[in-house]
Amino acid sequence: MELENVSQPVYGPGLEAPGSSVVGLVGMVHGFLRLVQPNALPVVLCCLSFLISQLLHYELGFLVCMAIGLLFIILVPLVGCCFCCCRC
């Protein structure tokens, strides 16, 4: 292995999709993951409160998606029941 230029490395392309028929699906999943979790994993372990705030910032996208999912799980049956019971 040769180390050519350490001060200015040359990076290759990012993640490549497999050579199958699900290329669009793989691109969509990677786009969703980049949208939901754009922050790097915190590795600083100095104090507990700072670590918890960093972890919440790291998981913020997943927490928002979970809140939207729970909202739909609760609201969709409720609205459906209202439409079924109150046909006015």
All heavy atoms as an XYZ file, in Angstrom:
653
protein
N       0.835     -1.176      0.000
C       0.000      0.000      0.000
C       0.877      1.235      0.000
O       1.773      1.362      0.816
C      -0.889     -0.021      1.246
C      -1.821      1.117      1.333
S      -2.958      0.846      2.697
C      -2.890      2.446      3.421
N       0.597      2.132     -0.899
C       1.395      3.347     -1.009
C       0.647      4.533     -0.419
O      -0.546      4.692     -0.611
C       1.686      3.634     -2.477
C       2.550      2.587     -3.132
C       2.790      2.934     -4.593
O       2.701      4.127     -4.943
O       3.045      2.024     -5.357
N       1.359      5.353      0.308
C       0.799      6.599      0.809
C       1.300      7.706     -0.107
O       2.441      8.130     -0.018
C       1.233      6.857      2.244
C       0.717      5.870      3.285
C       1.320      6.171      4.639
C      -0.782      5.919      3.345
N       0.441      8.169     -0.974
C       0.890      9.123     -1.972
C       0.954     10.538     -1.409
O       2.011     11.115     -1.316
C      -0.026      9.044     -3.181
C       0.050      7.662     -3.800
C      -0.537      7.626     -5.173
O      -0.823      8.687     -5.736
O      -0.694      6.520     -5.681
N      -0.164     11.121     -1.058
C      -0.171     12.484     -0.556
C      -1.064     12.518      0.681
O      -2.275     12.562      0.585
C      -0.688     13.443     -1.631
C      -0.485     14.887     -1.232
O      -0.056     15.182     -0.136
N      -0.797     15.793     -2.144
N      -0.451     12.537      1.843
C      -1.204     12.464      3.084
C      -1.882     13.796      3.405
O      -2.985     13.831      3.934
C      -0.283     12.029      4.249
C      -1.043     11.990      5.550
C       0.322     10.683      3.952
N      -1.269     14.912      3.042
C      -1.850     16.209      3.382
C      -3.093     16.528      2.553
O      -3.984     17.220      3.017
C      -0.814     17.320      3.209
O      -0.423     17.389      1.846
N      -3.191     16.026      1.317
C      -4.365     16.228      0.474
C      -4.762     14.891     -0.136
O      -4.416     14.585     -1.276
C      -4.085     17.246     -0.611
C      -3.846     18.632     -0.068
C      -3.803     19.655     -1.176
O      -4.005     19.326     -2.331
N      -3.541     20.891     -0.813
N      -5.498     14.087      0.608
C      -5.873     12.769      0.096
C      -6.904     12.872     -1.024
O      -7.659     13.836     -1.110
C      -6.454     12.064      1.316
C      -6.934     13.171      2.175
C      -6.002     14.319      1.951
N      -6.930     11.865     -1.848
C      -7.901     11.781     -2.930
C      -8.898     10.695     -2.548
O      -8.523      9.541     -2.353
C      -7.209     11.434     -4.266
C      -8.230     11.286     -5.365
C      -6.175     12.491     -4.603
N     -10.145     11.095     -2.415
C     -11.184     10.152     -2.013
C     -11.889      9.604     -3.239
O     -12.104     10.304     -4.220
C     -12.206     10.822     -1.097
C     -11.604     11.301      0.205
C     -11.362     12.633      0.429
C     -11.268     10.397      1.198
C     -10.812     13.072      1.614
C     -10.718     10.814      2.387
C     -10.490     12.154      2.593
O      -9.941     12.574      3.767
N     -12.280      8.358     -3.145
C     -13.021      7.725     -4.221
C     -14.499      8.047     -4.102
O     -14.929      8.826     -3.248
N     -15.305      7.468     -4.953
C     -16.747      7.710     -4.874
C     -17.318      7.144     -3.579
O     -16.705      6.317     -2.918
C     -17.312      6.971     -6.087
C     -16.273      5.958     -6.427
C     -14.956      6.541     -6.012
N     -18.516      7.594     -3.235
C     -19.162      7.156     -1.997
C     -19.650      5.732     -2.108
O     -19.122      4.917     -2.872
N     -20.674      5.430     -1.352
C     -21.241      4.095     -1.367
C     -21.821      3.787     -2.735
O     -22.498      4.610     -3.336
C     -22.328      3.977     -0.304
C     -21.862      4.117      1.137
C     -23.062      4.167      2.056
C     -20.957      2.975      1.507
N     -21.550      2.610     -3.214
C     -22.058      2.219     -4.516
C     -23.201      1.234     -4.347
O     -23.171      0.362     -3.488
C     -20.949      1.577     -5.341
C     -19.838      2.546     -5.689
C     -18.773      1.910     -6.554
O     -19.042      0.842     -7.130
O     -17.688      2.475     -6.638
N     -24.202      1.405     -5.158
C     -25.343      0.505     -5.128
C     -24.951     -0.843     -5.723
O     -24.087     -0.924     -6.591
C     -26.493      1.107     -5.925
N     -25.553     -1.919     -5.264
C     -25.248     -3.227     -5.840
C     -25.713     -3.296     -7.292
O     -26.623     -2.571     -7.696
C     -26.034     -4.206     -4.963
C     -27.094     -3.387     -4.330
C     -26.553     -2.006     -4.205
N     -25.092     -4.146     -8.054
C     -25.434     -4.258     -9.459
C     -26.647     -5.131     -9.681
O     -26.557     -6.150    -10.345
N     -27.771     -4.748     -9.132
C     -28.990     -5.530     -9.280
C     -30.127     -4.613     -9.717
O     -29.911     -3.479    -10.110
C     -29.334     -6.243     -7.971
O     -29.679     -5.295     -6.996
N     -31.340     -5.087     -9.605
C     -32.491     -4.322    -10.077
C     -33.038     -3.362     -9.031
O     -34.030     -2.696     -9.284
C     -33.592     -5.288    -10.505
O     -34.017     -6.036     -9.386
N     -32.430     -3.267     -7.877
C     -32.944     -2.397     -6.819
C     -32.093     -1.144     -6.650
O     -32.009     -0.592     -5.563
C     -33.053     -3.165     -5.479
C     -34.099     -4.225     -5.544
C     -31.723     -3.724     -5.067
N     -31.485     -0.671     -7.717
C     -30.607      0.488     -7.623
C     -31.384      1.717     -7.156
O     -30.911      2.488     -6.311
C     -29.927      0.745     -8.985
C     -29.107      2.011     -8.957
C     -29.049     -0.437     -9.353
N     -32.589      1.916     -7.672
C     -33.393      3.054     -7.245
C     -33.769      2.989     -5.791
O     -33.760      3.997     -5.076
N     -34.082      1.789     -5.315
C     -34.452      1.613     -3.913
C     -33.256      1.878     -2.995
O     -33.394      2.525     -1.958
C     -34.986      0.202     -3.685
C     -35.471     -0.127     -2.283
C     -36.665      0.751     -1.923
C     -35.838     -1.583     -2.186
N     -32.076      1.412     -3.396
C     -30.875      1.643     -2.588
C     -30.569      3.128     -2.510
O     -30.245      3.669     -1.448
C     -29.681      0.849     -3.164
C     -28.387      1.257     -2.495
C     -29.904     -0.634     -2.997
N     -30.693      3.830     -3.627
C     -30.467      5.274     -3.625
C     -31.458      6.006     -2.746
O     -31.111      6.959     -2.046
N     -32.719      5.557     -2.770
C     -33.743      6.186     -1.950
C     -33.470      5.947     -0.465
O     -33.613      6.865      0.357
C     -35.113      5.632     -2.332
C     -36.263      6.359     -1.725
S     -37.863      5.925     -2.423
C     -37.905      4.165     -2.240
N     -33.046      4.757     -0.097
C     -32.747      4.450      1.307
C     -31.551      5.261      1.790
O     -31.575      5.838      2.888
C     -32.505      2.937      1.486
C     -31.905      2.643      2.847
C     -33.786      2.174      1.299
N     -30.502      5.344      0.976
C     -29.333      6.127      1.389
C     -29.676      7.612      1.488
O     -29.187      8.306      2.380
C     -28.170      5.911      0.415
C     -27.478      4.616      0.616
N     -26.716      4.332      1.724
C     -27.427      3.503     -0.152
C     -26.227      3.113      1.638
N     -26.658      2.573      0.505
N     -30.517      8.108      0.593
C     -30.950      9.497      0.683
C     -31.738      9.757      1.950
O     -31.570     10.782      2.610
N     -32.628      8.816      2.318
C     -33.398      8.955      3.551
C     -32.483      8.938      4.771
O     -32.641      9.751      5.686
C     -34.437      7.846      3.654
C     -35.179      7.837      4.949
C     -36.154      8.777      5.211
C     -34.880      6.892      5.924
C     -36.837      8.785      6.415
C     -35.553      6.894      7.125
C     -36.531      7.842      7.370
N     -31.513      8.035      4.786
C     -30.612      7.967      5.936
C     -29.742      9.210      6.049
O     -29.464      9.679      7.154
C     -29.739      6.711      5.847
C     -30.468      5.405      6.101
C     -29.525      4.233      5.889
C     -31.057      5.367      7.488
N     -29.305      9.775      4.921
C     -28.533     11.015      4.978
C     -29.400     12.174      5.452
O     -28.922     13.083      6.117
C     -27.930     11.328      3.614
C     -26.673     10.548      3.310
C     -25.994     11.087      2.072
N     -26.816     10.923      0.875
C     -26.792      9.855      0.090
N     -25.994      8.856      0.369
N     -27.569      9.783     -0.974
N     -30.692     12.145      5.121
C     -31.601     13.192      5.559
C     -31.922     13.073      7.044
O     -31.935     14.063      7.774
C     -32.902     13.129      4.748
C     -33.979     14.129      5.122
C     -33.558     15.515      4.665
C     -35.286     13.734      4.487
N     -32.138     11.850      7.511
C     -32.546     11.634      8.891
C     -31.377     11.765      9.854
O     -31.519     12.313     10.944
C     -33.202     10.246      9.036
C     -33.377      9.862     10.475
C     -34.533     10.236      8.336
N     -30.210     11.307      9.476
C     -29.080     11.308     10.400
C     -27.842     11.906      9.741
O     -26.901     11.201      9.395
C     -28.802      9.889     10.862
C     -27.942      9.814     12.073
C     -27.928      8.417     12.621
O     -28.017      7.460     11.869
N     -27.803      8.290     13.909
N     -27.811     13.252      9.577
C     -26.656     13.869      8.933
C     -25.485     14.100      9.875
O     -24.393     14.410      9.429
C     -27.219     15.210      8.447
C     -28.252     15.544      9.454
C     -28.857     14.217      9.853
N     -25.676     13.957     11.172
C     -24.638     14.273     12.152
C     -23.761     13.062     12.423
O     -24.200     11.926     12.340
C     -25.268     14.743     13.460
C     -26.212     15.892     13.241
O     -25.897     16.805     12.509
N     -27.378     15.833     13.848
N     -22.517     13.333     12.775
C     -21.583     12.262     13.112
C     -21.834     11.774     14.538
O     -22.346     12.515     15.382
C     -20.153     12.748     12.982
N     -21.466     10.529     14.810
C     -21.625      9.954     16.139
C     -20.688     10.644     17.120
O     -19.494     10.748     16.870
C     -21.319      8.456     16.113
C     -21.421      7.717     17.428
C     -22.873      7.715     17.896
C     -20.928      6.308     17.285
N     -21.208     11.161     18.243
C     -20.334     11.834     19.214
C     -19.475     10.816     19.956
O     -19.960      9.794     20.403
C     -21.316     12.523     20.159
C     -22.571     11.741     20.042
C     -22.605     11.204     18.640
N     -18.200     11.119     20.071
C     -17.286     10.217     20.774
C     -16.696     10.863     22.025
O     -15.892     10.252     22.706
C     -16.141      9.751     19.845
C     -16.666      8.811     18.795
C     -15.443     10.928     19.204
N     -17.098     12.084     22.330
C     -16.605     12.780     23.520
C     -17.367     12.262     24.732
O     -18.584     12.273     24.775
C     -16.804     14.304     23.379
C     -16.349     15.023     24.625
C     -16.087     14.807     22.154
N     -16.644     11.789     25.722
C     -17.266     11.222     26.920
C     -16.876     12.009     28.168
O     -16.566     11.447     29.199
C     -16.838      9.761     27.083
C     -17.230      8.823     25.945
C     -16.627      7.456     26.167
C     -18.729      8.727     25.830
N     -16.896     13.345     28.099
C     -16.407     14.138     29.233
C     -17.391     14.161     30.395
O     -17.015     13.926     31.520
C     -16.054     15.547     28.792
S     -17.449     16.501     28.229
N     -18.661     14.446     30.151
C     -19.625     14.454     31.243
C     -20.947     13.909     30.733
O     -21.234     13.932     29.548
C     -19.784     15.847     31.831
S     -20.389     17.050     30.661
N     -21.770     13.438     31.630
C     -22.995     12.731     31.270
C     -24.023     13.639     30.598
O     -24.640     13.257     29.605
C     -23.600     12.080     32.516
C     -24.788     11.179     32.284
C     -24.388     10.021     31.386
C     -25.343     10.680     33.582
N     -24.220     14.855     31.122
C     -25.228     15.743     30.539
C     -24.836     16.164     29.129
O     -25.690     16.260     28.237
C     -25.444     16.962     31.419
O     -24.256     17.727     31.478
N     -23.548     16.434     28.908
C     -23.086     16.789     27.565
C     -23.236     15.609     26.626
O     -23.641     15.773     25.469
C     -21.621     17.251     27.623
C     -21.083     17.673     26.294
C     -21.513     18.852     25.710
C     -20.159     16.885     25.636
C     -21.014     19.250     24.482
C     -19.663     17.272     24.406
C     -20.089     18.458     23.830
N     -22.952     14.406     27.109
C     -23.090     13.199     26.290
C     -24.550     12.960     25.912
O     -24.847     12.647     24.760
C     -22.528     11.980     27.028
C     -22.675     10.645     26.306
C     -21.808     10.639     25.059
C     -22.309      9.507     27.214
N     -25.458     13.151     26.850
C     -26.877     12.941     26.558
C     -27.367     13.959     25.542
O     -28.094     13.623     24.611
C     -27.699     12.997     27.860
C     -27.391     11.756     28.701
C     -29.190     13.088     27.574
C     -28.016     11.765     30.062
N     -26.957     15.224     25.686
C     -27.379     16.233     24.708
C     -26.788     15.934     23.330
O     -27.463     16.128     22.313
C     -26.974     17.626     25.172
O     -25.570     17.780     25.142
N     -25.557     15.450     23.265
C     -24.956     15.092     21.983
C     -25.664     13.895     21.352
O     -25.890     13.866     20.144
C     -23.459     14.778     22.157
C     -22.615     15.985     22.442
C     -22.555     16.905     21.251
O     -22.491     16.463     20.113
N     -22.576     18.192     21.517
N     -26.017     12.898     22.172
C     -26.733     11.735     21.642
C     -28.125     12.107     21.161
O     -28.593     11.597     20.142
C     -26.807     10.630     22.698
C     -25.522      9.847     22.921
C     -25.705      8.855     24.057
C     -25.080      9.146     21.674
N     -28.807     13.007     21.862
C     -30.115     13.458     21.403
C     -29.996     14.227     20.093
O     -30.828     14.081     19.203
C     -30.791     14.316     22.467
C     -31.363     13.559     23.656
C     -31.936     14.530     24.667
C     -32.413     12.572     23.211
N     -28.943     15.029     19.958
C     -28.710     15.744     18.704
C     -28.391     14.757     17.582
O     -28.831     14.946     16.450
C     -27.565     16.739     18.876
C     -27.290     17.559     17.669
N     -28.173     18.516     17.224
C     -26.256     17.562     16.803
C     -27.682     19.069     16.130
N     -26.525     18.514     15.856
N     -27.659     13.701     17.906
C     -27.305     12.677     16.922
C     -28.535     11.900     16.466
O     -28.694     11.603     15.293
C     -26.273     11.732     17.545
C     -25.913     10.535     16.701
C     -25.194     10.676     15.533
C     -26.286      9.261     17.092
C     -24.861      9.579     14.764
C     -25.957      8.158     16.331
C     -25.235      8.331     15.172
O     -24.917      7.240     14.418
N     -29.440     11.599     17.377
C     -30.624     10.801     17.080
C     -31.855     11.644     16.780
O     -32.958     11.113     16.729
C     -30.928      9.870     18.260
C     -29.859      8.846     18.530
C     -29.740      7.809     17.431
O     -30.706      7.607     16.678
O     -28.670      7.206     17.333
N     -31.701     12.934     16.581
C     -32.833     13.829     16.398
C     -33.706     13.439     15.208
O     -34.931     13.436     15.295
C     -32.336     15.266     16.237
C     -33.406     16.334     16.135
C     -34.169     16.406     17.448
C     -32.779     17.666     15.810
N     -33.112     13.070     14.102
C     -33.885     12.690     12.925
C     -34.738     11.458     13.180
O     -35.906     11.401     12.777
N     -34.155     10.459     13.840
C     -34.914      9.258     14.153
C     -36.034      9.555     15.151
O     -37.122      8.989     15.054
C     -34.009      8.162     14.699
C     -33.150      7.523     13.661
C     -31.775      7.600     13.733
C     -33.711      6.843     12.594
C     -30.988      7.010     12.773
C     -32.931      6.251     11.630
C     -31.557      6.336     11.717
N     -35.783     10.439     16.103
C     -36.814     10.804     17.066
C     -37.976     11.526     16.385
O     -39.141     11.284     16.714
C     -36.216     11.670     18.183
C     -35.206     10.971     19.085
C     -34.587     11.981     20.047
C     -35.856      9.843     19.845
N     -37.679     12.393     15.428
C     -38.740     13.086     14.693
C     -39.546     12.091     13.871
O     -40.783     12.144     13.837
C     -38.140     14.198     13.813
C     -39.156     14.739     12.833
C     -37.598     15.319     14.679
N     -38.872     11.166     13.194
C     -39.585     10.148     12.418
C     -40.458      9.272     13.314
O     -41.582      8.912     12.943
C     -38.600      9.276     11.648
S     -37.863     10.096     10.250
N     -39.966      8.932     14.490
C     -40.745      8.124     15.414
C     -41.967      8.897     15.918
O     -43.057      8.336     16.032
C     -39.870      7.698     16.601
C     -40.494      6.628     17.438
S     -39.491      5.940     18.772
C     -38.000      6.834     18.795
N     -41.803     10.185     16.188
C     -42.934     10.993     16.641
C     -43.991     11.110     15.547
O     -45.199     11.005     15.827
C     -42.441     12.382     17.061
N     -43.579     11.306     14.303
C     -44.535     11.373     13.198
C     -45.238     10.040     13.023
O     -46.452      9.978     12.798
C     -43.825     11.821     11.907
C     -43.384     13.275     12.033
C     -44.719     11.641     10.690
C     -42.502     13.748     10.911
N     -44.510      8.938     13.151
C     -45.117      7.611     13.045
C     -46.142      7.360     14.133
O     -47.235      6.852     13.870
N     -45.811      7.720     15.366
C     -46.765      7.553     16.463
C     -47.986      8.438     16.281
O     -49.112      8.037     16.600
C     -46.086      7.846     17.800
C     -45.107      6.783     18.286
C     -44.382      7.268     19.539
C     -45.821      5.482     18.558
N     -47.776      9.631     15.760
C     -48.896     10.525     15.484
C     -49.842      9.911     14.455
O     -51.064      9.931     14.630
C     -48.366     11.869     14.998
C     -49.358     13.000     14.848
C     -49.864     13.411     16.232
C     -48.713     14.167     14.149
N     -49.293      9.319     13.404
C     -50.128      8.659     12.406
C     -50.821      7.428     12.972
O     -51.982      7.157     12.660
C     -49.310      8.274     11.175
C     -49.156      9.387     10.193
C     -47.915      9.873      9.880
C     -50.260      9.949      9.577
C     -47.762     10.904      8.979
C     -50.126     10.980      8.670
C     -48.873     11.454      8.368
N     -50.113      6.661     13.816
C     -50.719      5.462     14.409
C     -51.914      5.840     15.280
O     -52.909      5.115     15.336
C     -49.661      4.680     15.214
C     -48.683      3.989     14.262
C     -50.305      3.654     16.129
C     -47.508      3.348     14.962
N     -51.846      6.970     15.941
C     -52.943      7.398     16.803
C     -54.033      8.126     16.012
O     -55.225      7.878     16.202
C     -52.405      8.293     17.943
C     -51.536      7.455     18.873
C     -53.533      8.959     18.711
C     -50.757      8.241     19.881
N     -53.638      9.016     15.105
C     -54.617      9.862     14.432
C     -55.404      9.156     13.326
O     -56.591      9.446     13.149
C     -53.938     11.099     13.850
C     -53.605     12.195     14.843
C     -52.985     13.378     14.133
C     -54.828     12.636     15.598
N     -54.792      8.256     12.575
C     -55.498      7.621     11.459
C     -56.694      6.792     11.939
O     -57.798      6.947     11.401
C     -54.515      6.801     10.592
C     -55.246      5.920      9.610
C     -53.570      7.731      9.858
N     -56.551      5.920     12.933
C     -57.753      5.218     13.401
C     -58.784      6.144     14.036
O     -59.991      5.937     13.883
C     -57.219      4.231     14.443
C     -55.796      4.077     14.140
C     -55.352      5.376     13.576
N     -58.334      7.178     14.710
C     -59.251      8.125     15.336
C     -60.075      8.871     14.276
O     -61.304      8.994     14.390
C     -58.489      9.092     16.214
C     -59.305     10.045     17.067
C     -60.092      9.259     18.096
C     -58.406     11.040     17.734
N     -59.414      9.359     13.235
C     -60.121     10.057     12.161
C     -61.027      9.090     11.413
O     -62.149      9.432     11.061
C     -59.104     10.743     11.224
C     -59.778     11.257      9.960
C     -58.411     11.876     11.941
N     -60.573      7.852     11.181
C     -61.420      6.855     10.529
C     -62.654      6.540     11.340
O     -63.754      6.392     10.798
N     -62.493      6.441     12.648
C     -63.644      6.180     13.528
C     -64.609      7.358     13.489
O     -65.823      7.160     13.459
C     -63.149      5.930     14.944
S     -64.463      5.549     16.096
N     -64.082      8.573     13.476
C     -64.961      9.739     13.395
C     -65.724      9.767     12.079
O     -66.910     10.101     12.043
C     -64.151     11.021     13.566
S     -63.587     11.280     15.247
N     -65.069      9.427     10.968
C     -65.770      9.382      9.672
C     -66.816      8.276      9.639
O     -67.863      8.436      9.029
C     -64.779      9.220      8.529
C     -64.126     10.497      8.105
C     -62.760     10.549      7.956
C     -64.872     11.624      7.849
C     -62.147     11.719      7.554
C     -64.263     12.806      7.450
C     -62.896     12.865      7.303
N     -66.533      7.148     10.268
C     -67.498      6.035     10.268
C     -68.686      6.328     11.168
O     -69.834      6.036     10.818
C     -66.820      4.750     10.710
S     -65.703      4.070      9.497
N     -68.428      6.848     12.355
C     -69.502      7.050     13.326
C     -70.307      8.310     13.081
O     -71.512      8.342     13.349
C     -68.913      7.089     14.737
S     -68.186      5.519     15.226
N     -69.682      9.340     12.609
C     -70.352     10.645     12.463
C     -70.431     11.002     10.978
O     -69.652     11.792     10.481
C     -69.584     11.729     13.211
S     -69.218     11.308     14.913
N     -71.362     10.407     10.279
C     -71.494     10.678      8.843
C     -72.377     11.888      8.606
O     -73.460     11.789      8.069
C     -72.077      9.464      8.129
C     -71.154      8.292      8.141
C     -71.686      7.238      7.230
N     -72.267      6.154      8.045
C     -73.046      5.236      7.567
N     -73.402      5.231      6.308
N     -73.505      4.283      8.333
N     -71.917     13.059      8.994
C     -72.727     14.238      8.781
C     -72.117     15.173      7.763
O     -71.057     15.163      7.396
C     -72.976     15.001     10.063
S     -71.675     15.007     11.269
